[in-house]
């Protein structure tokens, strides 16, 4: 890869919002702004650390909601008398809720600011978690998961938009990597936490815990997070302007490519999340505790990729890191598929490529939104919504494919992961050839 110029520290905005070329002459201008405020007003020092911790804790509610109940999937199947594919639809439900909900929340966050949609979304998450805890059937549970997804969509959009309000370019990618260090603890700890809950209560207790977590998060957001979108930068909430904004985003070939790459890598990640509990427990015979341990160790691959990213950004452009990430992911996924199809290497040759696939996701996913949102900072909420919707809709569509192909081997899970990772590599090759600059 070709080395890029040294990037600015994460607390410094490195690109203006209106630049339409690769010219860097405005980078050091003292009046360059993010979200309409001077560069000097962006978080730095202790404020930067607090911003990372608070926003990271809020973003963690999403993976916590998804991952904590993974060890309970077989128990839910038995308790509600449901099929494996029907239970996997509960995972699809939350992903679709998060995806479609972001399309609604994005324009709203650009119109009324960030804090109100965030707090409303957390309140919906709490109510939906209680609803799931008392679900009498798999159909009702699926509806509850969709509602959870809608609530979490607000958290996902607003958090991403808040980052773009104050950072751009490599600084935004670095900030997102820092957030992933905080939120990355959720998928590491969540399955183990879910397994521990199952030792003392039923799967319904998992949703009670999620309601308690939501209560803590809405309190944190109310008192520790200030508004980042000034009134003068808010956009009118009307049907035609919203459609026009989405249309302009979809006409940006590079933006669409970044959206597809992000969505396909999310599909790779969520194919693992949706299929791993059945593959590792039912096929390879791991216990609930062993599954939680293996899931946590593999999640460290994601954390490693996301935390290596800021150091690599000092030498390489985010575009090059995206291409490196999807290449690593595709090669590892094809190796894992070969092992699953032939039986060669057994469980070790399934787990080793999995670690590198999650590493590739950790390397890719901070950079795709940073590049995409830098191109459209004037509509960060709407752009973040389209980006997030693609991630969760594509990810949600991948999960039931695994169940539809059967559960007798690891081939369905590994095949879907290999397809999505390989498609991400193809899209990156076609759309990220030149330098990515603001649109």
N, C-alpha and C positions, 0 to 999 in steps of 0.2 A: 504494500500500500504506500501511497505517496504521503509524505509528512505534510501536515497543515501548519499554518502559523500558530504560535503560542496563543492560547485562548485566555480571555479575561477571567479574573476570579469570579466565583458564582454570585457575589454580591454586587457586581457591576454589570449594567446593561451594555451589551456589545454591539447591538444593531438597532437602528431606528426602524420605526414601523412603516415608513413611507418609501424607503429605498427600493428602487426597482432594478437595480443593477448590482454587480459584484463590487462596486466601489466602497472602500472602507474609510473614506476620508471623513465621514461624519462620526465615526466611532468614538472619537475623543472629544467631541463637542460638548461643552458643559451644560447645554440646554437640551440634549437628547432626552427623550421621555419614554416612559412605559406607563400605560394606562393614564396618560395625561399628567403624570407627576414627574418632577425632576429625578434624574438618576440618583442624586444624593439622598432621596427619600426612600429608596428601596432598602429592604432589610439588610443589615450588616451587623457583624459582631454578635452580641447576645440576641439582638432582635432576629437575626438570620437563623440562629439555632432554635429559638422559640417558634419561628415560623415553620421550620422543618418538622419539629416535634409535633406541633399542634396539627398541621395539615397531614402529616404522616399518620398520626393516630386516627384522624377522620377517614382518610382513604382506606385504612386497614379494616374498616367495618365491612367493606365489600368482600375481600378474600376471607375474612372471618366468617361471614354469613355463608359463603360457598363451601368452605373447607371443613368447618367444625363438624358438620353432620355426615361427612364422607364415611367414617367408620360405621355409621348407623344405617347405611343403605341396605345391607342384607337384613338387618333387624326390621326395618320399615317394610321391606318386601314381605317378610313373614307375618308381621303384626297386622298389616292392612290387607293381606291376601292379594297382593298385587304382583304383576309380572316384573321382571328385571327391566324391560324396556319402559314400562309405565313409571317405575321409580326413577329411572334416568331422565324422564320427562320433567321431574321436579327440578332437576338441575337445568334443563333446557328452559324451564319456566322462569327461573330467576335471571338467566342470561338474556332471554328475550325481553323481560321486563326492564332490565338495565339498559339494553340496547335501544328499544323503542322509546323508553322514558326519556333518554337523553335528547332525542330529537325534539321533544316538547320542552324540556327544561333549558336547553341551550339558548334558544331565542328569548325565553323568559329571563334568564340570567343576564342577557345583554340589555334587557329593557328595564328591569327593576333593581339590578344590582345582584351581588353574590350571596349575601347573608340570608335574606329571606327565603329563597328557594332551598338553601342548604338546611336551615332549621326545619322547614316544612317537610323536606325529604326524610330527615332523621325521625321526625314525629311519625310519619307513615311507616318507617321501618319498625318502630316500636310496636305500633298497632298490629302490623302484619305478623310480627314474630309471635305475639300473643295468640293471634288467629291460628297460626300453624301449630302451636303447642296443643290446641284443643281440636285439631282436625280429625274428623271421624272416618275419613276415607282418603284414598290416594288422590281423587279428583279435587277434593277440598284443599288438601295439602298443596297440590299444584297451583291452585288459585292463590293461596297464601304466598307461595314462593314468587309468583309473578308480582304480587303487591310488594313484597320485600324488594324485588328488583327495581320496581318503579321508585321506591324510596331511596334506594342506594344510587340510582341514576343521578339524582340531584347532587349527591356527595361527589360522585365521580366527575361530573361536568364542572361543578363549581370549583373543585380543587384544582383541576387542570387549568381552568380559566384564570384563577387567582395567580398561578405560577406565571402564566403569559402576561397578566396585568403588570408584573414587576420584573420579568426577565425575558430575554430573547436569545436565539441562537444557541451557541455552545453553553452559555450561562444557564439557559433554560434546561438543556440536557443534563448539565451538572446538577442543577437543583432537583430534577426529576430522579436522578440517580440517588441523591441523598434521601429523597422521600421513599424510594424503594428499599433503602436500608431499614427504615422505620417500619414501613408496611410489610416488608419481606418477612418480618418475624411472625406475622399472622399465619401464612401458610406453613411455616416451620412448626409453630406451636399448636395450631388449630386442630389437626387430626389427633395429636396426642391428648389435647384437652378434651376433645370429643370422646376419645376412648376412655379417659378417666371418668367422664360424666356417665358413660354407659356402664361403668363398674358399680355405680351407686344408684342409678335411676334409669328410666327408659329414654328413648330417643326424644321424647317430648321435653325432657329437661334441657336438651341442647337449645331449643327455641326459647325457653325461659331465660337461659343465659344470654342469648342474643338480644332479648328485650332489655335486660339489665345493661348490657354493653351499649345499646342505643341510648338509654337514659343518661349514661355517663357522657357519651359523645355530644348529645344535644346540650348538656350543661356546659361542656368545654367550649363548644362553638359559640354559645351565647355570651360567654364572658371573656374568651381569650382570642377571638378572631375579629378583626376590624374589617370594614368594607374596603375593597380594593378598586372598585370601579366608580370613578367620579360621575356625578350627574351629567356633566356636559359630554361624556363619551357614551352615554346610553343610547340605544337604538329604539325606534318606535316599534311597538309590538302590534303588527297588523299582518294580515294574511299575505298580501302581495309582496311587501318588502321582505318578509321571511322567506317566501318561495324564491324571490329574486336572489337573496343571499345564498341559499342552498344551490341555486342554479349556477351562480358565479363560482362557487367552490367546486362543483362537479365539472366545470369547464377547464379547471386547472389540472392538466395532465399529471404533473409531478405530485400535486396534492392527492389526487385520486390514487396514484401509485403508492404513496406513503400510507394512505388509508387501507388499501388492500394488503400491503405487507403487514401492517399492524394487526389487521383482522385475521389474516392467515396464521400469523405467529401465535395470536391468542387462541385460535382454533387448535393449533398444535398443543398448546399448554392445557386447554380445557378438555381435549380428548384424553390426555393423561389423567387429568383430575377426575373426569367422569368414568373412565374405564379402569383406573388403577386399583380401586378397592376390590372389584370383582376379579381382576386378573391376578393380583398379588395374593388375595386371601383364598379365593375359590380354586384357582388353577395351580398356584405355587405353594399353597398351604400355609401362608403366614397368618399368625394370630392377629387380633385387633391391636395388641400392644406392639407387635413386630411391624405391622403395617404403619402404625403411627411413627415409629422410629425410622423406617425406610423412607417414608414420605418426607419426614423432616430432613433427613440427610440429602435427599434429592433436591429439596427446596433450597439447600445451601448452594447448589449449583446456580440457581437463579440469583441468589444474593451475591455470589461471587462475581457473576457477570455484570450485575448492576453497579457493583462497587469498584470493579476494575475500570469501568467506563469513564469516570471522571479523570483518571490518570491518563487513559488513552486519548481523551479529548485534548490534552495538552500537546499532542503530537499529530493527531489525525483528525480529519474532518468527520463530523457525524455521519455524512453520507457513506464514507468508506467503512465506518464501523457497522452500519446497517448491513452493507453487503457482506462483510466478514461474518456477522452474526447469522444471517440466513444461510450462508454457505456451510458453516459449522453445523447448524441445525439440520439441514437437508442430508448431509453426509452421515451424521450420527443416526438420524431416523431411518435411513435406508439400511444401515448396518443392523439396527435393532430389528427391522422387519425381516431381514435375512435370517437372523438368529431365531426369531419366533417361527418363521415358516419352516426352517430345517431342523430346529431343535438343537442346533450346534451351540455349545457354550452354556446352555441352561440359563438359570436365573442370573448369574453374574453378567452374562453378555446381554441381558435385558437391562439390568440396572446401570451398568457403566455408560452405555449410550444415552440413557435417560438423563443422567447427570449433565452430559454435554448438551443435550437438547435444552434443558432448563437454563444452562449457562448461556446458550445462544439467545434464548428469550430474554434473559436479564440484560444481555448486551444490546439487543435490538430495540426493546420496547421503550426505554427512556429516550432514544434518539429519534424514532419515527414521529412521536407527537411534537417534540421540540422543533424538528424541521418543518412539520406541517403547520403548526401554529405560528411560527415565525413568518410564514408566508401570508398569514391572514390575521394579524394582530388586531385589525379594526373590527373583527367579528369573532373574537376568541371563543366566546361561549358557544356560538353556532358551529364554529369549526370543531371545537372540542366535542360537541354533541354528535356531529357526523362521524368523527373519528371513533368515539366510544361506541356509537350504535353499530358501526361496522365490526368492531371488535367482538361485541357480545352477540350480535345476530349471527355472524359467521361462526363464532365459537359455539353458540347454542345449536346451530344446525349440524355441527360436527358430532356432538355427543350422541344423539339418537341413532346416527349411522352405525355406531359401534354396537349398540343393542340390537339393531335390526339384522346385523350380520351374524348374530349368535354369540354365545359366551363359552364355547367349548375350548377355545385356545386364546393365545395372546395376539393372534394374527389380525383380527378386526381393529383393535386399538392401535397396533403398530402400523397397519396399512393406512389408516386415516391420518395418523401423525406424519407418515412419510409423504403422503399426497399433499397435505397442507404446507409442510415445510418446503417441499420441492417447488410448489406453486409460488411460494413467497420468494424463492431464489429466482425463478423465472421473471416475476414482476420487477424485482429489484434490478435485474440485469437489463430489462427493457426501459425502465423509467428513471434510473438513477445514474445515468451515464455521465452527465456533466455536473458542474457545481450547482448545488441547490441554493438559490438566493430568494429573497422575498419577492412575492408576486407583484 
